[in-house]
Every structure is written in structure tokens, then in C-alpha cells.
Amino acid sequence: MRATSPLSPIPRLVVDEIVRRALTEDLARGDLTTDATVPPDVRGAPVLRARESLVVAGLDVFEAAFLAVDPSLSVERLVADGARVAPGEIAARVSGAAASILKGERVALNLVQRMSGVATATRRLVDALPAGSRTRVTDTRKTTPGLRALERYAVRCGGGHNHREDLGAGVLIKDNHVAACGSVTVAIERARAHAPHTTRIECEVDTTAQLDEALAAGADIIMLDNFDDATLADAVARVGGRAFIEVSGNVTPERIARIAEAGVDAISVGGITHSARAVDLGLDWS
């Protein structure tokens, strides 16, 4: 039976466009080696095998890469996206013309290894939260250009949440906005005057003085950037429930429990996308 995932899927047209670009990059001039060595009537059924402990993400994309090369190929999923797998465990099987499988193999693996790496890095942080914690681990816009939709989905596979999709998805006043405006207050006032009434105003602050200014100006969400543990505890007390609190900067599996226990609502981590290591998944032929 084919395994399915309850996660909201990436829109198919987005997947197909990313796969098309990747295959064009790798296959536009053909495959000299496969065309020379593998007859078209040879069949294969290699398996996607984990070579380390990981969280799987991207099986839709893995399948799409093979089907874009040859629609007659078959991909059987043996686990669902978001599943934890152990070394040696099989996540999927690809069946059909061996030449077609070989032509799609590298692109399919590149994408599923990358996505599973993001999911695994996210799950490591989520697992480090205190039991029963309501604090969210979220991503940022620090994503691989062209792959944001895939990486945001992978974050969800790892138990995380997504921040704003793009620059038009929300107001987030950063330190450079404040510098350009002259003050936190001016930046928030201008954002409030311009943004739709349905949009909340988020402001990043680096000091408790900026925090007090953002609260006085009516920020809905406060991002505490690179606060140490003691300053963070003081900041949460200063907010006193008047705003949603997000923390960013210097977030590690060793520290994340202390951050959550301080009473923050969300912890945003750029590293789960921009620095996630591609995990070791291989396509093994018997």
C-alpha cells in the first residue's frame, strides 16, 4: 500500500517547475554514459535507502523527477513524509526502464536529500523543546533561491512552522528598516499607516530600550534578536502579554529549551534551511 502524508502538499505546478529546471540543468544535453551502456529494454527496481537516522521529506518531488524523465516509471512509497527512518530502512522503490531511472536519479536524490536534511534539522530542534511546550519553531526567508516552497514544506515535515512566505506576506521591521527610518517608533507608525488593517506589525529589537519603544508604539509582534538568557527573561516580563514574542539568533538544540521556558511564543531559526546538511539517502540497486 502506498504511504500517504497528512501534510498540506506543495502545489503540483510548483513541484513540476522546480523539477523541470533541475532536469534541464542536468539532462539538457542527454546522458552520454547511460545512452552508451544501458540498453532500453533493461529493467530495474532500486530502492531509496536511508544510510543514517533521518526524517523523510520530499517523496512527491522525488517521484516527480522520475516521472518527468519517463512517465512509465513507477514509484512506490513505503513511508510517509515526516516519518523517522533508521539506517538501512527503505523509504521508496522505483521500478521501470533502468536507463530512465539512471537519468533521473541524481536530480531526484539531490532534492529528497536536501528536503530530508531540512526536516531532520527541524525535528532536532522541535524534539529539544520542553514536553508540552506551545512554543513554535519556525523557519525564515533564509532559504535556497528557487527552493523555498520545498524547504518550507520540509520544515513542516520536521514538526516546525512557517514564517512569512515572502516580502509581501507580512510586515517585519528589521534593524535596517529602523536605521533607514530613524527610530523604531517612526518605522512602526509608517507601517501601521500603510499596511492593510488585517496585517499585524512585527518589529525586531536588539535592546530592551528598543523593546520598550516598540511596545509603546503598538507593535503586535516583537522579535527579540540575539538576547541572552537573562535579558530574554527580563524582556518577556516587560512585554507582559501585550505582544506575541518571537526569538531569533543563537538558537541551538542545547539552548532551545531555556528559550521556550522563558515564555516565548515562537523561535525562528534560519539555520534549519540555510545551513541544513543534505542527509545520506541512496538509491541502491540489487
C-alpha positions as CSV (number, residue, x, y, z in Angstrom):
1,M,0.0,0.0,0.0
2,R,1.3,3.5,-0.9
3,A,2.1,5.6,2.2
4,T,0.4,9.0,2.3
5,S,1.2,12.1,4.3
6,P,-1.4,14.3,6.1
7,L,0.8,17.4,5.4
8,S,-0.5,20.0,3.0
9,P,1.2,19.2,-0.2
10,I,3.3,21.6,-2.3
11,P,1.2,22.7,-5.3
12,R,2.0,20.4,-8.2
13,L,2.7,23.2,-10.7
14,V,5.4,24.4,-8.2
15,V,7.0,21.0,-8.0
16,D,6.9,20.4,-11.7
17,E,8.6,23.8,-12.4
18,I,11.4,23.1,-9.9
19,V,11.9,19.6,-11.3
20,R,11.9,20.9,-14.9
21,R,14.6,23.4,-14.2
22,A,16.7,20.9,-12.3
23,L,16.4,18.3,-15.1
24,T,17.2,20.9,-17.7
25,E,20.4,21.7,-15.8
26,D,21.4,18.1,-15.7
27,L,20.0,16.4,-18.7
28,A,19.6,19.0,-21.5
29,R,22.5,17.5,-23.5
30,G,21.4,14.0,-22.8
31,D,23.2,11.3,-20.8
32,L,26.2,10.1,-22.7
33,T,27.1,7.3,-20.2
34,T,23.6,5.8,-19.9
35,D,22.8,6.0,-23.6
36,A,26.1,4.2,-24.4
37,T,25.9,1.5,-21.8
38,V,22.3,0.6,-20.8
39,P,20.0,-0.9,-23.5
40,P,16.5,0.5,-23.4
41,D,14.9,-3.0,-22.6
42,V,16.8,-3.4,-19.3
43,R,14.6,-3.1,-16.3
44,G,15.4,-2.0,-12.7
45,A,13.8,-1.7,-9.3
46,P,16.3,0.2,-7.0
47,V,15.2,1.3,-3.5
48,L,15.6,4.6,-1.7
49,R,17.5,3.6,1.4
50,A,18.5,5.7,4.5
51,R,22.1,5.5,5.4
52,E,21.7,7.4,8.7
53,S,18.8,8.3,11.0
54,L,16.7,11.0,9.4
55,V,13.3,12.5,8.9
56,V,11.9,11.9,5.4
57,A,10.6,14.8,3.3
58,G,10.1,15.3,-0.4
59,L,8.8,12.0,-1.7
60,D,6.4,13.8,-4.0
61,V,9.3,15.7,-5.5
62,F,11.4,12.5,-5.7
63,E,8.6,10.8,-7.7
64,A,8.0,13.9,-9.9
65,A,11.7,13.9,-11.0
66,F,11.5,10.3,-12.3
67,L,8.1,10.7,-13.9
68,A,9.3,13.9,-15.7
69,V,12.0,11.7,-17.3
70,D,9.7,8.8,-18.1
71,P,6.0,8.7,-17.2
72,S,6.0,4.9,-17.4
73,L,8.2,4.6,-14.3
74,S,6.6,3.6,-11.0
75,V,7.5,5.0,-7.6
76,E,6.2,3.1,-4.5
77,R,6.4,5.0,-1.2
78,L,7.0,2.8,1.8
79,V,6.9,5.6,4.4
80,A,5.2,9.0,4.5
81,D,6.8,12.4,4.6
82,G,7.5,13.3,8.2
83,A,8.4,9.7,9.1
84,R,11.6,9.0,11.1
85,V,13.6,6.3,9.5
86,A,16.6,4.3,10.8
87,P,19.8,3.5,8.9
88,G,19.1,0.8,6.4
89,E,15.3,1.4,6.2
90,I,13.8,1.7,2.8
91,A,11.7,4.8,2.1
92,A,10.6,4.1,-1.6
93,R,11.1,1.9,-4.6
94,V,11.5,3.0,-8.2
95,S,10.6,0.5,-11.0
96,G,10.8,0.6,-14.8
97,A,13.3,1.2,-17.5
98,A,16.8,1.2,-16.0
99,A,18.0,3.9,-18.4
100,S,15.2,6.3,-17.4
101,I,15.9,5.7,-13.7
102,L,19.6,6.4,-14.1
103,K,18.8,9.7,-15.9
104,G,16.5,11.0,-13.2
105,E,18.5,9.6,-10.2
106,R,20.7,12.5,-9.4
107,V,18.1,15.2,-9.5
108,A,15.6,13.1,-7.5
109,L,18.3,12.3,-4.9
110,N,19.5,15.9,-4.7
111,L,16.1,17.2,-3.9
112,V,15.0,14.5,-1.5
113,Q,18.3,14.6,0.4
114,R,18.1,18.4,0.7
115,M,14.5,18.3,1.9
116,S,15.1,15.5,4.3
117,G,18.1,17.4,5.7
118,V,15.9,20.4,6.4
119,A,13.2,18.2,8.0
120,T,15.8,16.4,10.1
121,A,17.4,19.6,11.3
122,T,13.9,21.0,12.2
123,R,12.9,17.9,14.1
124,R,16.1,18.0,16.1
125,L,15.1,21.4,17.5
126,V,11.4,20.5,17.9
127,D,12.4,17.4,19.9
128,A,14.5,19.6,22.2
129,L,11.5,21.7,23.3
130,P,10.2,21.0,26.8
131,A,7.4,18.5,27.0
132,G,4.1,20.1,26.4
133,S,5.6,23.4,25.2
134,R,3.4,25.6,23.0
135,T,6.4,27.4,21.6
136,R,6.7,27.1,17.8
137,V,9.9,26.5,15.9
138,T,9.7,28.5,12.6
139,D,11.7,29.0,9.5
140,T,12.8,32.3,8.0
141,R,13.3,33.6,4.4
142,K,16.9,32.4,4.6
143,T,16.2,29.7,2.0
144,T,17.9,28.3,-1.1
145,P,16.9,30.6,-4.0
146,G,14.3,28.8,-6.1
147,L,13.7,26.1,-3.5
148,R,11.7,28.0,-0.8
149,A,8.5,26.1,-1.4
150,L,10.3,22.8,-1.0
151,E,12.2,23.8,2.1
152,R,9.2,25.4,3.8
153,Y,7.3,22.1,3.3
154,A,10.3,20.2,4.7
155,V,10.2,22.4,7.8
156,R,6.6,21.3,8.3
157,C,7.6,17.7,7.8
158,G,10.0,18.1,10.7
159,G,7.3,19.4,13.0
160,G,8.1,23.1,12.5
161,H,6.0,26.1,11.3
162,N,6.5,28.6,8.6
163,H,7.2,32.3,8.9
164,R,6.1,34.7,6.2
165,E,6.2,33.3,2.7
166,D,7.8,36.3,1.1
167,L,8.2,40.1,1.5
168,G,4.6,40.7,0.6
169,A,3.2,38.3,3.1
170,G,3.6,40.5,6.2
171,V,5.2,43.4,7.9
172,L,8.5,42.7,9.6
173,I,10.5,45.7,10.6
174,K,14.2,44.8,10.8
175,D,17.2,46.7,12.1
176,N,18.0,48.2,8.8
177,H,14.4,49.5,8.4
178,V,14.8,51.2,11.8
179,A,18.1,52.6,10.7
180,A,16.6,53.9,7.5
181,C,13.6,55.4,9.3
182,G,15.5,56.9,12.2
183,S,13.7,55.1,15.0
184,V,11.5,52.2,16.0
185,T,8.6,54.5,16.6
186,V,8.7,56.1,13.2
187,A,9.1,52.7,11.4
188,I,6.0,51.2,13.3
189,E,3.9,54.3,12.7
190,R,4.6,54.3,9.0
191,A,4.0,50.6,8.7
192,R,0.7,50.9,10.6
193,A,-0.4,53.7,8.2
194,H,0.4,51.8,5.1
195,A,-0.4,48.1,5.9
196,P,-3.9,46.6,5.4
197,H,-6.0,46.5,8.6
198,T,-5.7,42.7,8.5
199,T,-1.9,42.7,8.8
200,R,-0.1,42.5,12.1
201,I,3.0,44.6,12.6
202,E,6.2,42.8,13.7
203,C,9.3,44.6,14.8
204,E,12.8,43.3,15.5
205,V,14.5,44.7,18.5
206,D,18.1,44.4,19.7
207,T,17.9,46.0,23.1
208,T,15.4,46.4,26.0
209,A,15.2,50.1,25.1
210,Q,14.1,49.3,21.6
211,L,11.7,46.8,23.1
212,D,10.0,49.4,25.3
213,E,9.8,51.8,22.3
214,A,8.2,49.1,20.1
215,L,5.6,48.3,22.8
216,A,4.8,51.9,23.3
217,A,4.3,52.3,19.5
218,G,1.9,49.4,19.5
219,A,3.8,46.6,17.8
220,D,1.7,43.4,17.6
221,I,4.7,41.0,17.4
222,I,8.2,41.6,18.9
223,M,11.2,39.8,17.6
224,L,13.9,39.6,20.3
225,D,17.1,39.3,18.3
226,N,20.2,37.7,20.0
227,F,19.1,38.3,23.6
228,D,21.0,36.3,26.1
229,D,19.1,34.2,28.7
230,A,19.0,36.8,31.4
231,T,18.0,39.6,29.1
232,L,15.4,37.4,27.5
233,A,13.7,36.7,30.8
234,D,13.6,40.4,31.5
235,A,12.2,41.1,28.1
236,V,9.3,38.6,28.4
237,A,8.4,40.2,31.8
238,R,8.4,43.7,30.2
239,V,6.1,42.5,27.4
240,G,3.7,41.1,30.0
241,G,1.4,39.5,27.4
242,R,1.0,42.7,25.4
243,A,2.5,41.3,22.2
244,F,3.4,38.0,20.6
245,I,7.0,37.2,21.3
246,E,9.4,35.7,18.7
247,V,13.1,35.0,19.5
248,S,15.8,34.7,16.9
249,G,19.6,34.3,17.0
250,N,21.9,31.9,18.7
251,V,19.3,29.1,18.8
252,T,20.8,25.6,19.4
253,P,19.4,22.3,20.5
254,E,21.2,22.8,23.8
255,R,19.6,26.2,24.4
256,I,16.2,26.0,22.8
257,A,14.5,24.5,26.0
258,R,15.7,27.5,28.0
259,I,14.3,29.9,25.4
260,A,10.9,28.2,25.4
261,E,10.7,28.0,29.2
262,A,11.2,31.8,29.3
263,G,7.6,32.0,27.9
264,V,8.1,33.0,24.2
265,D,5.6,32.2,21.5
266,A,7.9,31.3,18.6
267,I,11.6,30.7,17.9
268,S,12.7,31.4,14.3
269,V,15.8,29.7,13.1
270,G,17.5,30.5,9.8
271,G,19.9,27.5,10.2
272,I,17.2,24.9,9.6
273,T,17.2,26.0,5.9
274,H,20.3,27.9,5.1
275,S,22.7,25.5,6.9
276,A,20.9,22.2,6.9
277,R,23.1,19.3,5.8
278,A,21.8,17.1,3.0
279,V,21.2,13.7,4.6
280,D,22.5,10.4,3.3
281,L,19.8,8.8,1.2
282,G,21.0,6.5,-1.6
283,L,19.3,4.7,-4.5
284,D,20.5,1.1,-4.1
285,W,20.3,-1.4,-6.9
286,S,20.2,-5.1,-6.0
